[in-house]
Amino acid sequence: MGAAARAAEPIAGTQESVFNLSLESPRPENPEFWQRFDFAFDDNANDIFSDALDPLNAVRWNMDAPGRDFSDKFRARASLGARHAFAKSIEYGSREAAVELPLPLWFENHQGWFADLVRGSVGDVEEEAISPLNISYGGVAESWWKTLATRGTEFGIRPLSTSPYAFVSHAFSDGEQTLLLMNLRYYYERFSDHRIELAMSIPIAYGVAMNFGSSYQFGAHDHERCAVKFIKEFRGGGVAHLGFEVKGHPRLIAGISFGW
């Protein structure tokens, strides 16, 4: 909280006072690790928990476990999703705070592409939420597309992931207008299978975006899948969503969700 007051020089026996009040707490110029973690945790937690508890997840759970299995396990899956979201928020906050430690900052000041590789591999946590074949809505993934539109190009390696991969993301634009957002991943599995995942987001008029995702595995076990999503975000916080998979396991999810 900050306050300021100024008294102007008297003019014709009158005095003017200006008082400004701000409820925003400014971020310190050189915050400590826990302060950086606090800011990063706050930035990520809302989207992560929204994804975990989004009403559209109930539709997907019902498709995966119809009948009694769905009614019996609904609460368990919701609780598991909340616990996973909390752990993921801590992980993302820690990694983004670690990017600003002295060693990564030294690399950024003295190196070029290598510093970008380190920052993209440790940070860029929202990129991990990109799931090309997930036909439900993902707030964290949409946040990554918005971040990418302002950065241009990001790349990195995820060696500690359960399925290690390398990625490169790029924003194609014409002046200030974003034309296409792309995320490409390469997986090397079991020394015999190679997998490529491509995700694209294309902004359309009136706040509508079309997301396209495909996965192609070649090697000992060839496999190809493809999914398309249409997303409309409302200014009041609601989302209209239509997603369908056109190859592999054809299915469709549509719905409108609002937060309050």
C-alpha positions in Angstrom: 0.0 0.0 0.0 1.3 3.4 -0.9 0.0 6.9 -0.2 1.1 10.3 -1.4 -0.1 13.9 -0.7 0.9 17.1 -2.4 -0.2 20.6 -1.5 0.0 23.1 -4.3 1.1 26.7 -3.9 -1.8 28.9 -2.7 -3.5 30.8 -5.5 -5.8 33.6 -4.6 -6.3 32.3 -1.1 -7.1 28.7 -2.1 -5.2 25.5 -1.5 -5.2 22.3 -3.6 -4.4 18.9 -2.3 -3.9 15.7 -4.3 -4.1 12.3 -2.6 -3.3 9.0 -4.3 -4.0 5.6 -2.8 -2.9 2.3 -4.2 -3.8 -1.1 -2.8 -1.3 -3.0 -5.0 1.8 -4.2 -3.3 4.7 -3.5 -5.7 7.1 -6.3 -6.4 10.6 -5.8 -4.9 13.4 -5.0 -7.3 15.6 -7.9 -6.1 13.2 -10.3 -4.3 14.4 -13.3 -2.4 13.7 -16.9 -3.5 10.6 -17.3 -1.3 9.2 -13.9 -2.6 9.7 -15.0 -6.2 8.1 -18.4 -5.3 5.1 -16.5 -3.7 4.5 -14.4 -6.9 4.9 -17.5 -9.2 2.6 -19.6 -7.0 -0.1 -16.9 -7.1 0.2 -16.6 -10.9 -0.1 -20.3 -11.6 -2.4 -21.7 -8.9 -5.7 -20.2 -10.1 -5.3 -21.7 -13.6 -4.1 -25.0 -12.3 -6.9 -25.5 -9.9 -9.4 -24.3 -12.5 -8.2 -27.0 -14.8 -8.3 -29.7 -12.2 -11.9 -28.8 -11.0 -13.4 -27.6 -14.3 -17.0 -28.9 -14.7 -16.1 -30.2 -18.2 -13.8 -32.7 -16.4 -16.9 -34.4 -15.1 -18.0 -35.1 -18.7 -14.6 -36.6 -19.5 -14.6 -38.7 -16.3 -18.1 -40.0 -17.2 -16.8 -41.1 -20.6 -13.8 -42.9 -19.0 -15.8 -44.6 -16.3 -19.6 -44.7 -17.1 -22.2 -46.2 -14.8 -21.6 -47.0 -11.2 -17.9 -46.5 -11.5 -18.5 -42.8 -12.2 -20.9 -42.2 -9.3 -18.7 -44.1 -6.8 -15.4 -42.6 -7.9 -16.4 -39.0 -8.7 -15.5 -37.5 -5.3 -12.3 -39.5 -5.2 -11.2 -38.2 -8.6 -12.1 -34.6 -7.7 -10.1 -34.9 -4.5 -7.2 -36.5 -6.3 -7.3 -33.7 -8.9 -7.2 -31.0 -6.2 -4.2 -32.6 -4.4 -2.4 -33.0 -7.8 -3.2 -29.3 -8.6 -1.7 -28.2 -5.2 1.5 -30.2 -5.8 1.8 -28.9 -9.4 1.4 -25.3 -8.2 4.3 -25.8 -5.7 6.4 -27.4 -8.4 5.7 -24.7 -11.0 6.3 -21.9 -8.4 9.6 -23.4 -7.4 10.9 -23.8 -10.9 10.0 -20.3 -12.0 11.6 -18.9 -8.8 14.7 -21.0 -9.5 15.1 -19.5 -13.0 16.0 -16.1 -11.3 18.7 -17.6 -9.1 22.2 -16.1 -9.5 23.6 -18.9 -11.8 20.7 -18.8 -14.4 20.9 -15.0 -14.4 24.6 -15.2 -15.0 24.1 -17.5 -17.9 21.5 -15.1 -19.3 23.9 -12.1 -19.1 26.9 -14.0 -20.6 25.4 -16.5 -23.0 22.8 -16.4 -25.8 21.0 -19.5 -26.9 22.3 -21.7 -24.1 20.7 -19.3 -21.5 17.4 -19.5 -23.4 17.7 -23.3 -23.4 18.3 -23.4 -19.6 15.4 -21.0 -18.9 13.1 -22.9 -21.2 14.0 -26.2 -19.7 13.6 -25.2 -16.1 11.0 -22.5 -16.6 8.2 -22.2 -19.2 6.2 -24.4 -16.9 2.9 -23.6 -18.7 4.2 -25.3 -21.8 3.9 -28.7 -20.1 0.1 -28.2 -19.9 -0.1 -28.4 -23.7 -1.9 -31.6 -24.5 -2.6 -31.8 -28.3 -5.0 -34.8 -28.0 -6.9 -33.5 -24.9 -10.3 -32.4 -26.2 -11.3 -30.7 -23.0 -10.6 -27.1 -22.1 -7.3 -26.2 -20.3 -6.8 -22.8 -18.7 -3.0 -23.3 -18.2 -2.5 -24.3 -21.8 -4.4 -21.2 -23.0 -2.3 -19.1 -20.7 0.8 -20.5 -22.5 -0.5 -19.5 -25.9 -1.1 -15.9 -24.6 2.5 -15.8 -23.1 4.0 -17.2 -26.3 2.3 -14.5 -28.4 4.4 -11.9 -26.5 7.7 -13.8 -26.5 8.0 -15.1 -30.1 10.1 -18.2 -29.7 10.8 -20.6 -26.7 12.6 -24.0 -26.6 13.9 -26.4 -24.1 14.3 -30.0 -22.9 12.3 -31.9 -20.3 14.7 -34.7 -19.2 13.0 -35.3 -15.8 9.5 -35.8 -17.2 7.9 -39.2 -17.1 8.1 -39.1 -20.9 11.2 -37.0 -21.7 10.9 -34.7 -24.7 12.4 -31.7 -26.4 10.2 -28.8 -27.6 10.1 -25.6 -29.6 7.3 -23.0 -29.6 6.9 -20.2 -32.0 4.5 -17.4 -32.7 3.9 -16.4 -36.3 2.7 -12.8 -36.5 2.2 -10.0 -39.0 3.1 -6.8 -37.3 1.0 -6.7 -34.1 -1.5 -9.3 -35.3 -0.9 -13.0 -34.2 -1.6 -15.4 -37.1 -0.5 -18.8 -35.7 0.9 -20.2 -32.4 2.8 -23.5 -32.7 4.3 -26.0 -30.2 6.3 -29.0 -31.5 7.6 -31.8 -29.3 9.8 -34.8 -30.0 9.8 -37.9 -27.8 12.4 -40.7 -27.9 10.9 -43.8 -26.3 12.2 -47.3 -25.6 15.1 -46.8 -28.2 12.8 -48.0 -30.9 9.8 -45.7 -31.1 9.8 -42.0 -32.0 6.9 -39.7 -31.4 6.1 -36.2 -32.7 3.4 -34.0 -31.2 2.2 -30.9 -33.0 -0.2 -28.4 -31.3 -1.4 -25.2 -33.0 -3.7 -22.4 -31.9 -5.2 -20.1 -34.6 -6.9 -16.9 -33.4 -10.2 -16.3 -35.2 -12.5 -13.2 -35.0 -14.6 -12.3 -32.0 -12.3 -14.0 -29.5 -12.7 -17.5 -30.9 -9.6 -19.7 -31.3 -9.2 -23.0 -33.1 -6.7 -25.4 -31.6 -5.4 -28.3 -33.7 -3.4 -31.2 -32.3 -1.8 -34.3 -33.7 0.4 -37.1 -32.6 2.4 -39.4 -34.8 4.4 -42.3 -33.5 6.7 -44.2 -35.9 9.1 -47.0 -35.4 8.2 -50.4 -34.0 4.6 -49.3 -33.3 3.2 -46.8 -35.8 0.2 -44.8 -34.5 -1.5 -41.5 -35.5 -4.1 -39.4 -33.7 -5.7 -36.0 -34.4 -7.9 -33.6 -32.4 -9.6 -30.3 -33.0 -10.9 -27.7 -30.4 -12.9 -24.5 -30.7 -12.7 -22.1 -27.7 -14.6 -18.9 -27.0 -13.6 -17.0 -23.9 -16.1 -14.5 -22.5 -15.1 -11.3 -20.9 -17.0 -12.2 -17.8 -14.8 -15.2 -17.2 -16.9 -17.9 -18.9 -15.7 -20.3 -21.6 -17.6 -22.0 -24.4 -15.8 -25.1 -25.6 -16.2 -27.7 -28.4 -13.6 -30.5 -28.9 -13.5 -33.7 -30.9 -11.0 -36.3 -31.8 -11.2 -37.3 -35.5 -8.8 -40.2 -35.4 -7.9 -43.0 -33.1 -10.8 -42.9 -30.6 -13.5 -40.6 -32.1 -15.4 -38.7 -29.4 -16.7 -35.2 -28.7 -17.0 -32.9 -25.7 -19.0 -29.6 -25.7 -20.0 -27.3 -23.0 -20.1 -23.9 -21.3 -18.5 -23.2 -17.9 -18.4 -20.1 -15.7 -16.4 -19.3 -12.6 -17.4 -17.2 -9.7 
